[in-house]
């Protein structure tokens, strides 16, 4: 009855349960392997960044694992592409459930890694080659990139992170609390790594609609990056069945506009990239 006293409800449901915590990342992985439902997997992902890794390597492993799980987070089309690229055939679970789990991993990364959380070792994003490569791999798949007009907070957080990350790779970022990469210019291996990543980053910022970053006074665009930009323009012209840079600009191609501006700014330099 609604007016019953405490004596009517019996023993507390938690009274006889032995409740323990997952103490570390290694334990967390054991729970992940035996979890049987989407709800369990989502719950584990929710707490994963609170389980302190015992070693530096475990920290890197955790971030890379979350990125692996998040691959295809954006919906059923992205998930199908992710599954196909991974070589998986006829995955056993429902597609909706896979997307739900994948999106949860991405949301946690947006908060703990790309947002304001303490769990992501941001200084490692470039200095650790495994993490650096994983970031480029993940966001190099366009279906993993949030929309440039994203309305959800977690998607906007990731887009803001990517802009900061790209600026740092080009050596133009502010001393933002997310990064302390002033040492990049002092390390030959890091410089080489950042330099070689630039063409991939051009494709990422094109998707984000931020190509005008390349025309910043503090950015020097190398030939490989300009070629990546030119390829974007070529694809645009082919799609629109047009042939000239001026036509592409007139049709609103940001890539064509920036390419034209960069060619004008670098006139007389050794940058010989053309659209032909």
Backbone as JSON, one array per atom type, in Angstrom:
{
  "sequence": "XXXXXXXXXXXXXXXXXXXXXXXXXXXXXXXXXXXXXXXXXXXXXXXXXXXXXXXXXXXXXXXXXXXXXXXXXXXXXXXXXXXXXXXXXXXXXXXXXXXXXXXXXXXXXXXXXXXXXXXXXXXXXXXXXXXXXXXXXXXXXXXXXXXXXXXXXXXXXXXXXXXXXXXXXXXXXXXXXXXXXXXXXXXXXXXXXXXXXXXXXXXXXXXXXXXXXXXXXXXXXXXXXXXXXXXXXXXXXXXXXXXXXXXXXXXXXXXXXXXXXXXXXXXXXXXXXXXX",
  "N": [[0.84, -1.19, 0.0], [0.37, 2.33, -0.56], [0.77, 3.89, 1.71], [2.52, 2.59, 3.38], [4.92, 1.61, 5.93], [8.49, 1.6, 6.63], [8.92, -1.01, 7.45], [7.4, -2.52, 5.77], [8.65, -2.94, 3.35], [10.74, -4.7, 3.3], [14.14, -6.05, 3.34], [16.87, -3.88, 2.55], [17.76, -3.5, -0.88], [20.49, -3.35, -1.45], [21.74, -4.35, 0.7], [22.77, -6.97, 1.02], [24.52, -7.28, -0.99], [27.74, -7.67, -2.39], [29.71, -5.12, -3.07], [32.04, -3.89, -5.28], [34.73, -1.96, -6.66], [35.99, -1.25, -9.96], [39.33, -1.28, -10.2], [41.52, -0.51, -11.82], [42.91, 0.04, -15.16], [43.56, -2.41, -16.34], [41.87, -4.24, -15.04], [39.49, -3.12, -15.9], [39.53, -3.75, -18.61], [39.18, -6.53, -18.5], [36.55, -6.71, -17.6], [35.32, -5.54, -19.8], [35.7, -7.47, -21.8], [33.98, -9.53, -21.06], [31.5, -8.4, -20.93], [28.09, -8.41, -21.87], [26.0, -6.95, -23.0], [24.72, -4.04, -24.73], [24.16, -2.0, -22.95], [25.82, -2.6, -20.77], [28.35, -2.26, -21.94], [28.27, 0.45, -22.66], [28.09, 1.54, -20.1], [30.58, 0.78, -19.03], [32.32, 2.2, -20.73], [31.66, 4.74, -19.94], [32.89, 5.05, -17.46], [35.51, 4.53, -17.94], [37.72, 6.33, -18.19], [38.18, 7.07, -15.63], [39.59, 5.15, -14.43], [42.64, 4.71, -13.33], [45.52, 4.39, -15.26], [48.28, 2.14, -14.86], [50.72, 2.46, -15.98], [52.62, 4.46, -18.31], [52.37, 3.41, -20.89], [49.93, 2.08, -20.73], [48.19, 4.21, -20.52], [48.37, 5.41, -23.05], [47.46, 3.23, -24.52], [44.79, 3.08, -23.66], [43.6, 5.45, -24.67], [43.93, 5.01, -27.43], [42.39, 2.72, -27.67], [39.79, 3.66, -27.09], [39.48, 5.33, -29.3], [39.49, 3.41, -31.32], [37.09, 2.03, -30.71], [35.3, 4.12, -31.06], [35.32, 4.53, -33.78], [33.36, 5.08, -36.53], [31.24, 6.22, -35.24], [29.29, 8.06, -36.02], [26.87, 7.23, -37.15], [24.71, 4.85, -38.89], [25.73, 4.64, -41.51], [28.4, 5.49, -41.28], [29.26, 3.53, -39.47], [28.99, 1.19, -40.99], [30.93, 1.65, -42.93], [33.2, 1.73, -41.3], [33.23, -0.89, -40.28], [33.55, -2.34, -42.66], [36.06, -1.42, -43.53], [37.61, -2.44, -41.53], [37.61, -5.06, -42.08], [35.64, -6.69, -41.14], [32.94, -8.98, -41.37], [29.49, -9.36, -41.53], [28.79, -8.55, -38.71], [27.95, -9.67, -35.38], [26.16, -8.32, -33.64], [23.36, -6.04, -33.29], [23.07, -3.29, -35.55], [22.24, -0.77, -34.63], [22.82, -0.95, -31.92], [25.6, -1.16, -31.98], [26.32, 1.34, -33.01], [25.4, 2.94, -30.91], [27.12, 2.22, -28.79], [29.57, 2.92, -29.92], [29.23, 5.69, -30.32], [29.08, 6.49, -27.67], [31.72, 6.07, -26.81], [32.96, 8.04, -28.32], [31.77, 10.36, -27.3], [32.74, 10.31, -24.69], [35.47, 10.65, -25.17], [35.33, 13.22, -26.26], [34.73, 14.71, -24.02], [36.58, 13.93, -21.95], [38.98, 13.75, -23.28], [39.23, 15.49, -25.58], [37.97, 17.65, -24.62], [37.48, 19.31, -21.56], [38.37, 17.57, -19.66], [40.48, 15.74, -17.28], [41.73, 13.45, -18.13], [43.22, 13.03, -20.46], [46.38, 12.91, -21.83], [47.56, 15.57, -23.06], [49.96, 16.62, -23.98], [51.12, 14.49, -25.17], [50.03, 14.11, -27.63], [51.38, 14.8, -29.93], [54.05, 14.2, -29.36], [54.13, 11.48, -28.84], [54.36, 8.88, -31.01], [52.57, 6.8, -31.56], [50.09, 7.7, -30.57], [49.82, 10.08, -32.01], [49.71, 9.12, -34.66], [47.38, 7.65, -34.44], [45.41, 9.56, -33.94], [45.46, 10.94, -36.4], [44.73, 8.85, -38.09], [42.12, 8.28, -37.2], [40.63, 10.72, -37.52], [41.18, 11.1, -40.12], [39.4, 9.61, -41.49], [36.62, 10.56, -42.96], [34.0, 10.17, -42.12], [34.14, 10.12, -39.4], [34.41, 12.69, -38.59], [32.92, 15.44, -36.97], [30.1, 17.4, -38.04], [30.68, 20.53, -39.7], [28.87, 22.38, -38.97], [27.99, 21.67, -36.48], [25.72, 21.18, -33.81], [25.5, 19.94, -31.37], [27.03, 19.92, -28.16], [29.24, 18.24, -27.58], [30.21, 17.61, -30.1], [30.94, 20.13, -31.08], [32.98, 20.67, -29.3], [34.92, 18.83, -30.11], [35.46, 19.74, -32.71], [36.55, 22.25, -32.11], [38.79, 21.42, -30.71], [40.18, 20.14, -32.82], [40.83, 22.29, -34.5], [42.61, 23.71, -32.85], [44.56, 21.75, -32.54], [45.46, 21.44, -35.18], [46.51, 23.98, -35.67], [48.64, 23.91, -33.88], [50.19, 21.88, -34.98], [51.03, 23.11, -37.25], [52.58, 24.92, -36.06], [51.59, 27.33, -35.16], [50.01, 27.82, -33.04], [48.5, 29.26, -30.06], [49.8, 29.61, -26.72], [48.1, 27.6, -25.46], [46.2, 26.16, -22.77], [45.56, 23.54, -23.42], [47.62, 22.5, -24.8], [51.16, 22.21, -24.66], [53.37, 22.75, -26.49], [55.71, 24.0, -27.2], [58.15, 22.89, -27.47], [58.21, 21.59, -29.86], [59.44, 22.84, -32.07], [62.05, 22.51, -31.41], [62.83, 19.95, -31.7], [63.96, 17.66, -33.93], [62.84, 15.26, -34.9], [60.15, 15.51, -34.17], [59.48, 17.79, -35.6], [59.7, 16.82, -38.2], [57.71, 14.88, -38.18], [55.39, 16.43, -37.78], [55.5, 18.02, -40.06], [55.21, 16.15, -42.14], [52.62, 15.4, -41.74], [50.98, 17.4, -42.6], [49.64, 17.5, -45.24], [47.56, 15.61, -44.82], [46.17, 16.92, -42.82], [45.23, 19.13, -44.18], [43.15, 18.05, -45.67], [41.43, 17.37, -43.61], [40.78, 19.87, -42.42], [39.53, 21.0, -44.55], [37.14, 19.58, -44.68], [36.05, 20.5, -42.33], [35.49, 23.05, -43.01], [37.34, 25.06, -42.62], [39.41, 26.07, -44.13], [40.47, 28.57, -44.59], [42.24, 29.04, -42.6], [44.7, 28.34, -43.59], [45.55, 30.52, -44.91], [46.45, 32.22, -43.07], [48.7, 34.65, -41.81], [50.8, 33.64, -40.38], [51.21, 31.08, -41.2], [53.06, 28.94, -43.2], [52.71, 27.51, -46.23], [53.58, 24.46, -47.52], [54.72, 22.66, -50.48], [53.61, 20.07, -50.68], [51.32, 20.29, -49.11], [49.95, 22.24, -50.52], [49.47, 20.84, -52.84], [47.7, 18.91, -51.87], [45.55, 20.57, -51.35], [45.04, 21.47, -53.93], [44.12, 19.1, -55.08], [41.67, 18.8, -53.83], [40.32, 20.92, -54.99], [40.33, 20.07, -57.66], [38.67, 17.82, -57.51], [36.29, 19.08, -56.83], [35.83, 20.62, -59.15], [35.5, 18.57, -61.02], [33.19, 17.35, -60.05], [31.35, 19.42, -60.41], [31.5, 19.7, -63.08], [33.14, 21.63, -64.27], [35.98, 23.71, -65.28], [37.93, 25.61, -64.62], [39.83, 27.55, -62.22], [38.73, 30.0, -61.53], [36.05, 29.59, -62.1], [35.46, 27.72, -60.14], [35.81, 29.23, -57.8], [33.78, 31.1, -58.18], [31.62, 29.46, -57.85], [31.6, 29.06, -55.2], [33.6, 27.56, -53.92], [35.57, 27.06, -51.21], [38.08, 25.94, -51.06], [39.14, 26.47, -53.6], [39.21, 29.25, -53.52], [41.09, 29.73, -51.43], [43.3, 28.41, -52.49], [43.82, 30.01, -54.73], [44.47, 32.45, -53.47], [46.74, 31.69, -52.02], [48.49, 30.95, -54.06], [48.83, 33.42, -55.24], [50.02, 34.84, -53.13], [52.39, 33.46, -52.87], [53.69, 33.89, -55.21], [56.35, 33.68, -57.42], [57.8, 32.09, -55.78], [59.1, 28.76, -55.08], [56.99, 27.06, -55.21], [55.34, 25.0, -57.21], [52.84, 23.98, -57.84], [50.0, 23.19, -59.76], [46.67, 23.23, -61.17], [46.36, 21.59, -63.26]],
  "CA": [[0.0, 0.0, 0.0], [1.15, 3.54, -0.68], [1.07, 4.53, 2.98], [3.23, 1.66, 4.23], [6.13, 2.04, 6.63], [9.7, 0.93, 6.22], [8.86, -2.44, 7.75], [6.64, -3.21, 4.73], [9.38, -3.08, 2.1], [11.76, -5.73, 3.38], [15.54, -5.67, 3.47], [17.38, -2.99, 1.49], [18.29, -4.32, -1.99], [21.95, -3.34, -1.49], [22.28, -4.8, 1.99], [23.49, -8.25, 0.96], [25.38, -7.33, -2.18], [29.15, -7.32, -2.23], [29.95, -4.11, -4.1], [33.46, -3.55, -5.43], [35.04, -1.05, -7.76], [37.04, -1.6, -10.91], [40.43, -0.5, -9.64], [42.5, -0.01, -12.78], [42.61, -0.17, -16.57], [43.66, -3.84, -16.63], [40.59, -4.81, -14.58], [38.44, -2.6, -16.78], [39.56, -4.53, -19.85], [38.6, -7.84, -18.23], [35.1, -6.51, -17.58], [34.9, -5.26, -21.17], [35.71, -8.71, -22.57], [32.86, -10.42, -20.7], [30.22, -7.67, -20.98], [27.26, -9.03, -22.89], [24.92, -6.1, -23.52], [25.09, -2.66, -25.08], [24.08, -1.2, -21.73], [27.03, -2.84, -19.99], [29.48, -1.65, -22.65], [28.14, 1.9, -22.51], [28.43, 1.85, -18.72], [32.03, 0.66, -18.87], [32.94, 3.34, -21.42], [31.38, 5.94, -19.15], [33.81, 5.16, -16.32], [36.85, 4.07, -18.33], [38.78, 7.32, -17.97], [38.4, 7.26, -14.2], [40.43, 4.04, -13.99], [43.98, 5.21, -13.58], [46.47, 3.42, -15.81], [49.44, 1.93, -14.0], [51.93, 2.83, -16.71], [52.49, 5.37, -19.45], [51.9, 2.64, -22.03], [48.5, 1.81, -20.55], [47.47, 5.45, -20.81], [48.31, 5.5, -24.51], [46.6, 2.14, -24.97], [43.39, 3.42, -23.37], [43.15, 6.45, -25.64], [43.83, 4.36, -28.73], [41.25, 1.79, -27.62], [38.57, 4.46, -27.22], [39.39, 5.76, -30.69], [39.08, 2.23, -32.09], [35.66, 1.78, -30.47], [34.54, 5.26, -31.58], [35.35, 4.53, -35.24], [32.02, 4.85, -37.08], [30.27, 6.71, -34.25], [28.36, 9.08, -36.54], [25.6, 6.68, -37.6], [24.81, 3.53, -39.52], [26.61, 4.67, -42.68], [29.77, 5.5, -40.78], [29.56, 2.23, -38.87], [29.18, 0.22, -42.06], [32.25, 1.9, -43.51], [34.21, 1.32, -40.32], [33.25, -2.35, -40.25], [34.11, -2.82, -43.92], [37.48, -1.1, -43.55], [38.29, -3.29, -40.56], [37.59, -6.43, -42.57], [34.59, -7.46, -40.47], [31.8, -9.39, -42.19], [28.3, -9.78, -40.77], [28.96, -8.44, -37.25], [26.87, -10.39, -34.72], [25.2, -7.52, -32.89], [22.52, -5.12, -34.05], [23.78, -2.09, -35.97], [21.87, 0.34, -33.75], [23.57, -1.12, -30.67], [27.01, -0.86, -32.24], [26.43, 2.79, -33.12], [25.21, 3.5, -29.57], [28.36, 2.01, -28.04], [30.61, 3.7, -30.57], [29.0, 7.1, -30.02], [29.43, 6.72, -26.27], [33.18, 6.2, -26.75], [33.32, 9.35, -28.88], [31.33, 11.38, -26.35], [33.68, 10.31, -23.56], [36.69, 11.29, -25.67], [35.07, 14.65, -26.41], [34.75, 15.32, -22.69], [37.78, 13.63, -21.19], [40.18, 13.89, -24.08], [39.26, 16.68, -26.42], [37.32, 18.74, -23.9], [38.13, 19.88, -20.38], [38.64, 16.54, -18.67], [41.87, 15.57, -16.89], [42.22, 12.12, -18.44], [43.93, 12.93, -21.73], [47.71, 13.54, -21.76], [47.56, 16.34, -24.3], [51.31, 16.83, -24.48], [51.53, 13.29, -25.9], [49.35, 14.02, -28.92], [52.38, 14.89, -30.98], [55.33, 13.6, -28.98], [54.02, 10.02, -28.9], [54.04, 8.58, -32.41], [51.39, 5.94, -31.62], [48.92, 8.55, -30.39], [49.77, 11.01, -33.14], [49.24, 8.37, -35.82], [45.99, 7.22, -34.2], [44.57, 10.75, -34.14], [45.36, 11.19, -37.84], [43.97, 7.73, -38.66], [40.71, 8.4, -36.83], [39.99, 11.87, -38.15], [41.38, 11.0, -41.56], [38.18, 8.99, -42.02], [35.72, 11.72, -42.89], [32.76, 9.86, -41.41], [34.36, 10.35, -37.97], [34.48, 14.13, -38.32], [31.63, 16.1, -36.74], [29.72, 18.41, -39.03], [31.2, 21.88, -39.47], [27.76, 23.15, -38.39], [27.52, 20.85, -35.37], [24.96, 21.86, -32.76], [25.73, 19.26, -30.09], [28.21, 20.45, -27.46], [30.4, 17.35, -27.69], [30.74, 17.73, -31.45], [31.62, 21.42, -31.16], [34.23, 20.54, -28.54], [35.88, 18.12, -30.94], [35.86, 20.64, -33.79], [37.45, 23.25, -31.53], [40.04, 20.71, -30.45], [40.88, 19.9, -34.08], [41.4, 23.55, -34.96], [43.79, 23.97, -32.02], [45.55, 20.73, -32.87], [46.01, 21.76, -36.49], [47.37, 25.16, -35.51], [49.87, 23.51, -33.21], [50.99, 21.1, -35.92], [51.65, 24.09, -38.14], [53.45, 25.78, -35.27], [51.03, 28.68, -35.07], [49.04, 27.88, -31.95], [48.79, 30.02, -28.85], [50.17, 28.78, -25.58], [46.8, 27.22, -24.92], [46.37, 25.14, -21.74], [45.41, 22.2, -23.95], [48.89, 22.04, -25.36], [52.4, 22.91, -24.32], [54.2, 22.13, -27.51], [56.77, 24.87, -27.65], [59.34, 22.08, -27.74], [58.14, 21.0, -31.2], [60.41, 23.45, -32.97], [63.4, 22.18, -30.97], [63.03, 18.52, -31.86], [63.96, 17.38, -35.37], [61.9, 14.17, -35.2], [58.8, 16.05, -34.06], [59.28, 18.69, -36.74], [59.49, 15.99, -39.39], [56.4, 14.24, -38.02], [54.37, 17.45, -38.0], [55.58, 18.45, -41.45], [54.68, 15.11, -43.02], [51.18, 15.25, -41.49], [50.23, 18.56, -43.07], [48.66, 17.22, -46.3], [46.38, 14.96, -44.22], [45.43, 17.94, -42.07], [44.53, 19.97, -45.16], [41.89, 17.37, -45.99], [40.57, 17.44, -42.43], [40.24, 21.22, -42.23], [38.6, 21.25, -45.66], [35.85, 19.03, -44.26], [35.54, 21.35, -41.26], [35.19, 24.38, -43.54], [38.28, 26.0, -41.99], [40.59, 26.18, -44.99], [41.06, 29.92, -44.55], [43.37, 28.99, -41.66], [45.93, 28.21, -44.35], [45.96, 31.83, -45.4], [46.95, 33.0, -41.95], [50.03, 35.2, -42.07], [51.82, 32.88, -39.66], [51.32, 29.74, -41.75], [53.77, 28.78, -44.46], [52.18, 26.3, -46.84], [54.57, 23.77, -48.33], [54.2, 22.19, -51.76], [52.76, 18.89, -50.48], [50.03, 20.76, -48.61], [49.28, 22.93, -51.62], [48.99, 19.79, -53.74], [46.49, 18.35, -51.25], [44.5, 21.56, -51.57], [44.72, 21.44, -55.36], [43.34, 17.9, -55.35], [40.3, 19.09, -53.39], [39.74, 21.78, -56.03], [40.1, 19.24, -58.85], [37.47, 17.0, -57.26], [35.15, 19.99, -56.89], [35.6, 20.95, -60.57], [34.97, 17.38, -61.68], [31.81, 17.17, -59.6], [30.53, 20.49, -60.98], [31.73, 19.69, -64.52], [33.77, 22.88, -64.64], [37.37, 23.48, -65.68], [38.88, 26.64, -64.22], [39.87, 27.99, -60.83], [37.8, 31.12, -61.39], [34.71, 29.0, -62.05], [35.31, 27.08, -58.82], [35.63, 30.31, -56.83], [32.45, 31.67, -58.41], [30.63, 28.5, -57.35], [31.66, 29.03, -53.74], [34.58, 26.62, -53.38], [36.54, 27.66, -50.3], [39.39, 25.41, -51.42], [39.61, 27.22, -54.76], [39.52, 30.61, -53.06], [42.33, 29.71, -50.66], [44.36, 28.04, -53.43], [44.12, 31.21, -55.53], [45.14, 33.42, -52.59], [48.08, 31.19, -51.69], [49.32, 31.05, -55.26], [49.16, 34.84, -55.41], [50.95, 35.24, -52.08], [53.66, 32.78, -53.06], [54.16, 34.12, -56.57], [57.81, 33.84, -57.46], [58.44, 31.08, -54.93], [59.34, 27.49, -55.75], [55.79, 26.25, -55.19], [54.94, 24.87, -58.61], [51.61, 23.2, -57.95], [48.95, 23.75, -60.59], [45.47, 22.4, -61.19], [46.37, 20.76, -64.47]],
  "C": [[0.87, 1.24, 0.0], [1.54, 4.15, 0.63], [1.88, 3.66, 3.91], [4.45, 2.27, 4.89], [7.32, 1.27, 6.12], [9.66, -0.56, 6.44], [8.13, -3.24, 6.67], [7.49, -3.58, 3.52], [10.48, -4.13, 2.15], [13.17, -5.17, 3.44], [15.97, -4.81, 2.29], [18.04, -3.82, 0.4], [19.81, -4.33, -2.08], [22.59, -3.99, -0.27], [23.14, -6.05, 1.88], [24.4, -8.37, -0.26], [26.8, -6.96, -1.81], [29.5, -6.38, -3.39], [31.43, -3.75, -4.12], [33.61, -2.6, -6.61], [36.05, -1.68, -8.72], [38.22, -0.69, -10.59], [41.34, 0.13, -10.68], [42.11, -0.4, -14.2], [42.65, -1.65, -16.93], [42.38, -4.55, -16.2], [39.45, -4.38, -15.5], [38.38, -3.43, -18.06], [38.97, -5.93, -19.65], [37.07, -7.76, -18.22], [34.57, -6.29, -19.0], [34.77, -6.56, -21.97], [34.5, -9.59, -22.27], [31.51, -9.72, -20.72], [29.38, -8.19, -22.14], [26.17, -8.17, -23.49], [25.46, -4.72, -23.87], [25.1, -1.78, -23.85], [25.33, -1.37, -20.87], [28.24, -2.16, -20.64], [29.45, -0.13, -22.52], [28.53, 2.32, -21.09], [29.93, 1.78, -18.47], [32.76, 1.83, -19.54], [32.77, 4.62, -20.61], [32.42, 6.13, -18.05], [35.27, 4.87, -16.69], [37.97, 5.04, -18.04], [39.01, 7.62, -16.5], [39.27, 6.14, -13.62], [41.88, 4.33, -14.34], [44.89, 4.11, -14.14], [47.7, 3.32, -14.91], [50.73, 2.39, -14.66], [51.6, 3.83, -17.81], [51.89, 4.64, -20.65], [50.41, 2.33, -21.93], [47.66, 3.05, -20.84], [47.29, 5.62, -22.31], [47.36, 4.45, -25.06], [45.12, 2.48, -24.79], [42.85, 4.42, -24.39], [42.95, 5.82, -27.01], [42.64, 3.4, -28.78], [39.94, 2.55, -27.79], [38.4, 4.95, -28.66], [38.97, 4.6, -31.59], [37.58, 1.98, -31.94], [34.81, 2.89, -31.09], [34.49, 5.3, -33.1], [33.97, 4.15, -35.79], [30.9, 5.38, -36.21], [29.12, 7.51, -34.85], [27.02, 8.54, -37.02], [25.8, 5.38, -38.36], [25.71, 3.53, -40.75], [28.07, 4.65, -42.27], [30.17, 4.16, -40.2], [29.79, 1.17, -39.93], [30.54, 0.4, -42.73], [33.35, 1.43, -42.58], [34.34, -0.19, -40.28], [33.9, -2.91, -41.52], [35.62, -2.59, -43.97], [38.27, -1.97, -42.58], [38.32, -4.75, -41.0], [36.51, -7.29, -41.95], [33.45, -7.77, -41.44], [30.67, -9.88, -41.28], [28.52, -9.74, -39.26], [27.75, -9.01, -36.53], [25.81, -9.53, -34.06], [24.44, -6.56, -33.81], [23.28, -3.82, -34.34], [23.49, -0.9, -35.06], [22.65, 0.26, -32.44], [25.04, -0.77, -30.86], [27.23, 0.65, -32.33], [26.31, 3.44, -31.74], [26.49, 3.38, -28.75], [29.48, 2.87, -28.61], [30.47, 5.19, -30.26], [29.35, 7.43, -28.57], [30.94, 6.89, -26.12], [33.61, 7.57, -27.25], [32.93, 10.48, -27.93], [32.28, 11.46, -25.15], [34.99, 10.96, -23.98], [36.5, 12.8, -25.79], [35.16, 15.37, -25.07], [36.08, 15.15, -22.0], [39.06, 13.89, -21.97], [40.28, 15.19, -24.83], [38.65, 17.88, -25.73], [38.13, 19.19, -22.71], [38.5, 18.83, -19.34], [40.13, 16.36, -18.41], [42.51, 14.3, -17.45], [43.1, 12.01, -19.66], [45.28, 13.62, -21.64], [48.0, 14.34, -23.02], [48.96, 16.56, -24.87], [51.81, 15.63, -25.29], [50.96, 13.24, -27.31], [50.31, 14.07, -30.09], [53.64, 14.11, -30.61], [55.3, 12.08, -29.01], [53.54, 9.61, -30.29], [52.8, 7.69, -32.54], [50.11, 6.76, -31.51], [48.73, 9.48, -31.58], [49.19, 10.32, -34.37], [47.78, 7.97, -35.67], [45.02, 8.38, -34.4], [44.37, 11.0, -35.63], [44.55, 10.09, -38.53], [42.48, 7.94, -38.42], [40.04, 9.54, -37.57], [40.27, 11.94, -39.65], [40.23, 10.3, -42.26], [37.06, 10.0, -41.86], [34.43, 11.43, -42.13], [32.91, 10.02, -39.9], [34.42, 11.83, -37.6], [33.08, 14.69, -38.05], [31.35, 17.11, -37.85], [30.33, 19.76, -38.68], [30.13, 22.79, -38.87], [27.16, 22.41, -37.19], [26.81, 21.7, -34.32], [25.2, 21.24, -31.38], [27.04, 19.74, -29.47], [29.42, 19.55, -27.66], [31.02, 17.41, -29.08], [31.48, 19.05, -31.63], [32.95, 21.37, -30.43], [35.31, 19.86, -29.37], [36.36, 19.0, -32.08], [36.82, 21.71, -33.29], [38.81, 22.64, -31.22], [40.85, 20.54, -31.74], [41.52, 21.16, -34.62], [42.66, 23.88, -34.17], [44.92, 23.0, -32.36], [46.24, 21.06, -34.18], [46.93, 22.98, -36.42], [48.69, 24.8, -34.86], [50.77, 22.73, -34.14], [51.7, 22.03, -36.89], [52.55, 25.06, -37.38], [52.93, 27.18, -35.1], [50.12, 28.85, -33.87], [49.48, 28.78, -30.82], [49.28, 29.06, -27.79], [48.89, 28.42, -24.83], [47.0, 26.16, -23.85], [46.19, 23.71, -22.24], [46.74, 21.63, -24.42], [50.04, 22.85, -24.78], [53.47, 22.36, -25.24], [55.28, 23.07, -28.04], [58.03, 24.12, -28.02], [59.34, 21.5, -29.14], [59.24, 21.54, -32.1], [61.84, 23.08, -32.6], [63.74, 20.72, -31.2], [62.88, 18.15, -33.33], [62.95, 16.3, -35.73], [60.46, 14.66, -35.15], [58.5, 16.99, -35.23], [58.95, 17.89, -37.99], [58.11, 15.35, -39.35], [55.27, 15.23, -38.32], [54.32, 17.86, -39.46], [54.92, 17.43, -42.37], [53.17, 14.94, -42.86], [50.35, 16.35, -42.15], [49.26, 18.27, -44.21], [47.4, 16.53, -45.77], [45.52, 15.98, -43.49], [44.69, 18.89, -42.99], [43.17, 19.35, -45.48], [40.9, 17.44, -44.82], [39.96, 18.83, -42.29], [39.34, 21.63, -43.39], [37.21, 20.76, -45.28], [35.22, 19.92, -43.19], [35.17, 22.75, -41.75], [36.11, 25.46, -43.0], [39.53, 26.23, -42.83], [41.23, 27.56, -44.97], [42.17, 30.02, -43.5], [44.7, 28.96, -42.41], [46.43, 29.54, -44.87], [46.38, 32.76, -44.27], [48.37, 33.45, -42.24], [51.13, 34.35, -41.45], [52.0, 31.47, -40.2], [52.05, 29.78, -43.09], [53.34, 27.45, -45.07], [53.22, 25.7, -47.78], [53.9, 23.19, -49.57], [53.28, 20.98, -51.6], [51.37, 19.29, -49.99], [49.24, 21.47, -49.7], [48.74, 21.92, -52.63], [47.74, 19.13, -53.19], [45.3, 19.28, -51.45], [44.06, 21.56, -53.02], [43.85, 20.23, -55.71], [41.88, 18.08, -54.93], [39.59, 19.95, -54.43], [39.42, 20.96, -57.27], [38.83, 18.39, -58.69], [36.21, 17.85, -57.33], [34.8, 20.31, -58.34], [35.0, 19.76, -61.32], [33.51, 17.17, -61.33], [30.88, 18.18, -60.26], [30.64, 20.56, -62.5], [32.21, 21.05, -65.02], [35.27, 22.65, -64.83], [38.36, 24.48, -65.11], [38.75, 27.0, -62.75], [38.85, 29.1, -60.58], [36.37, 30.6, -61.3], [34.45, 28.38, -60.68], [35.07, 28.13, -57.74], [34.23, 30.89, -56.95], [31.35, 30.76, -57.87], [30.73, 28.29, -55.84], [32.64, 28.05, -53.13], [35.59, 27.35, -52.5], [37.96, 27.19, -50.63], [39.97, 26.18, -52.6], [40.01, 28.64, -54.38], [40.87, 30.66, -52.35], [43.51, 29.35, -51.56], [44.79, 29.26, -54.24], [44.89, 32.23, -54.7], [46.56, 32.98, -52.27], [49.01, 31.27, -52.88], [49.75, 32.49, -55.49], [50.19, 35.29, -54.37], [52.33, 34.65, -52.3], [54.2, 32.92, -54.48], [55.66, 34.38, -56.56], [58.54, 32.85, -56.59], [58.62, 29.8, -55.74], [58.11, 26.58, -55.73], [55.21, 26.16, -56.59], [53.66, 24.12, -58.83], [50.61, 23.93, -58.84], [47.76, 22.81, -60.57], [45.44, 21.45, -62.37], [47.06, 19.43, -64.2]]
}
